[in-house]
Amino acid sequence: MLTHSENQTERLYQAKLKLKRTPLNQIREIWFEVEINWRDRGKKDEANQPQRRVRAGSAVYNSEAM
């Protein structure tokens, strides 16, 4: 897992990589997951904007694994 923070309370992004293996220890699936957080800056005199978040994921399947 990979994470990055500007300070201790707010995480900017988190990335995960997961593997699923067969009984013969071959890689059957690879899962990618990413979560990104941010705040729109706007004008300097405006109050803090709400935190925004986007999550994405995908998987790759190895059809040749036994």
N, C-alpha and C positions, 0 to 999 in steps of 0.2 A: 504494500500500500504506500502511496506517495501523497504527502500533504504539504501545504504551504500556508503560513499564517503571517500576517503583518503584525498582529499582536496576539495575546493569549486568548482573547475572547471570540475572535472572528476568524473562521477558516475560509480562505479564498478558494482553494480547490482540493479535491481528493480524487485520486485515481486508483483503481483496483484491477488486478489481473488475476484471474482464477483459471486453474487447469483441472480438467477431469480426465482421469486415466482409466485404462482397461485393466483387467486382472493381470495382463502381461506387461503392465507398466508403460504402455504406449499412450501418447496423448490423444484423447478422443475429442475433447472440446476445449476451446480457449474462450474465456469470457472477458470482455473489456467493459469497465464501468467508470464513468467520469461524472463528477458533480462539481459545478462551478458556482460560486457565490460572488455577488458584487452589489454595490450601491451606486445609483446614478448621482453624479455630483451636483448638477444644476447650478444655480447661482449661489454665491458665497453667503448671502443674507438669508437664504431659505433654511428651514430646519432640516435635520437629517432625513434622508429619503429612506423608504423601507428597503430591506434587504431583498434582492432578487436572486433566484436560483434556477439553474437549468441542469437537468440530468440526462445522460445519454448512455446507451449501452449497446453492445453487439456481441455476437458469438460466431465463432468459426468452427465448423464441424469437420472432422477428418473421417471421411467415409472409408478410407483404407485401413483404419485401425480395426484389429480383431478383438 
